């Protein structure tokens, strides 16, 4: 198996069918879709059953083994993946599925360990979403690139491709949520792994509720933000 497309979900019953249909239509190559859920009553699961029947697509279901939350869902998905690459994306289609083709192509061509989908490099963009969250994300990404020397413009975006062999060698320290993405980029860069990027166009969800918790997770992001500057001193 070349690629696992890993989708952590929390009550995404309104979105999962459209996400699967878009992936089937736009993603090329050899891949498997894995959906990671927290609890059996999640609205995603019956919608997933119907979508599989209607679309003729098979999806691997993984129950979060570490306790509720997106961080633990992603960790569970990482551990269960048996492919060369793992791509983390969301069920709300804020991440365009066709970019996965570019990510896999970039990883193959450059033997990259992480491919970041970047909203802030040339060709990327962001549409909608909370103003403060977007401003902080952009400022963090660009300052890490231009001041700390990080080789990508958007380390906070969760839409990333990881080489499974890289993941297998990493110990995850994050305890909050989506800061896992910046943690892995900083660790990869510090330890000499190859980190590259491709442009993406992020669009805010139109159905369902986002579980992003800026106030709760901000200290965790800041920890890895400053860790990147500490890496600069070591290089």
N, C-alpha and C positions, 0 to 999 in steps of 0.2 A: 504494500500500500504506500503510495507516494505521499499523500497529504490527508491529515485529519482536520476537518473544519469543525472547530469546537465552539458550541453555542451555550453559554450559561444562561439559564432562564429563571424567571420568577413571575409566574402568572402572565405568561405571554400568549395566552389563548387567542387574542385578537390578531397577533402578528405572525405566528409560527408558520401558517400555511403560505402566506406571501413570501416569507423568507426562504422556505424550501423551494417554492416555485422559481424564485429569482436565482437561487443557487443552481438549480438544475438547468435553467435556461442559459446562464451566463458564465458558469465556471467550467473550464475544460480540464481534461486529463483524468488521472486516476485519484479519486478521493473518496473519503467516507465522512458522513456527517454524524457528529456525536452531540447529543443534547444532554446537558447536566442539570438536574433539578434537585430541589431541596427536600420536598415532601410529596407524598402520594396524592394529596388533594390539589396540587398545582393545576391551574386551569390549562396549562400548556399541554398536559398529557392527553386528555380526550381530543383536543384539537389536533394533536400530533397523530393520533390514531386515524382520524378522518382524513388528514392530509396524506398520510402514507397510502391509504386505500385509493383516494381520488387521483393522486399524482403518480402512483406506481413507483414510489421511492422508499427505500429502506433506511431507517435512521437508528443508530445505536443509542439506547437510553442508558445513562449512567446516574445513579443516585449519589449525591454529594456525601462523601464518607467522613467529612471532618466537621460537620455542623453547618448551619445555615449561613448564607452569605456568598457574594460573588467570588471573593478570594478563594474560599474553600471549594467552590464549584470548579473554578479554573484549575486549582491544584489537583482535584480528583480527575479532571479530564486529562491533564498532563500525564498523570501516572498510568492511566488506562490506554493511552495512545500507543499504537504499535506501527506507526508510519515514520517516514523519514522526516517529514515536516508536520508541525502543528500550527494552525492559524486560528487565533481567537477573534471572533466577531460576535455581533449582537443580533438578536432576533428582530429588532425594530427596523432593520435595513438602513440605519444611519450610516453604516459602512457599505459602500457599493460592492456587491459580490464580484463584479468583473475585475476589480483591483487584485483579487486573489491570484489571477493569472499572471499579473505583472510581478507580484511578490514571489511566486514560485519560480518564474523565469529569472528574476534577479538573483535569487538564492542559488539556482543552478549555475548561472553564468559567472557569478563572483564567489562561489563557495562560501556564502555568507552564513553566519550562525543566527543572526536576527535580521529580519527585514521589517522596518517600521513603515507603516502607511502614514505619510506626513501631510497634514493640513497646511503647514506653514512654509514648505519649500516651494520653489517655482512650479506652477501647474496645480498646486493644491488649493483648497478653499474650505471654508466652513460657513454653513448657512443655518441661522437660527440658534436656539439654545440660550440659556441665561447669559446675559452680557458679562457679569463679573467672572463667572466660571470660564468663559471663552477668553477674556482678557488675561486672566491669571495664567491660563494654560499657554497662551501665545507668548507672554512675557517670559515664562519659565523656559519654554522650549528654545526661544531665540537667544536668551541670555546664556543658557547652557551651551549652545552651539558657538556663539561668537566670543564669549568670555571664558568659559571653561574648556572649550575645544571639543565638546562632544561631536561626533561625526554625523549627527542627524539633527533635524530641526524640530522634531515633535516627539520627544521621548514619553510624554504623558498619555498619548493616544493608546488605547488598549488594543486597537486593530493592528496586530503584529503577527509575523511568521517567525517561528522558532524552530531551529534544528533540534530534533529529539535527542540526539547525542549530547548537545549542549545542555538541555534541560535535565538530563539524567545526572549530570555532574554538578548541578547547582543545588545549594541549600536555600530554600525560600525563607526569608526572615520577615516578610511583610505580615502584618496582623490586622490591617484595616480593610482595604478594598482594592480599588483599581490601581493603587500605587505599585502593585506588583510589576506592572509594565516598566516603570522607570527604574525600579530596583534591578530588574534583569538586564536592562540596557547599561546601567552604570557598572554592574558587575562584569558584564561581557567586555566592555571597553577597558576596564581596569585590568582584566586578566588576559588581554590580547586576542580576544575573539573578534570576528569580523562583524561589524554592524553597519548596515546600509539602509537606504530608504527609497521609496517610490511615492509619487504624489497621489493623494486621494481627495475626494470631495465629500466631506461629512455633512449630513443633513439631519436636523433634529427630528425626533420621532413624531408621528402624527397620531398614533394610537397607543393607549396604555400610559403607564406612569413610570418615569425613570426612577431608579433606586440610588442614583448618585447622591452622596451626602457630603457636600463640600465642607461644612463646618467640622464634621466628625473626622473626615479623612485628611484635611489639610495638614495637620502636624506630621502625618506619615509621609505625605508628599515632600514636605520641607526637609525631613530627615534625609531622604535620598537626593534631593536637590543639593543640599550642602555637602553630601558625601561625594557628589560628582566634582565639586571644587576641590575637595581634599585629594581626589584622584589626580587632579591637575598638578598638584604640588609633588606627587610621587613620580610623575612621568618625566 
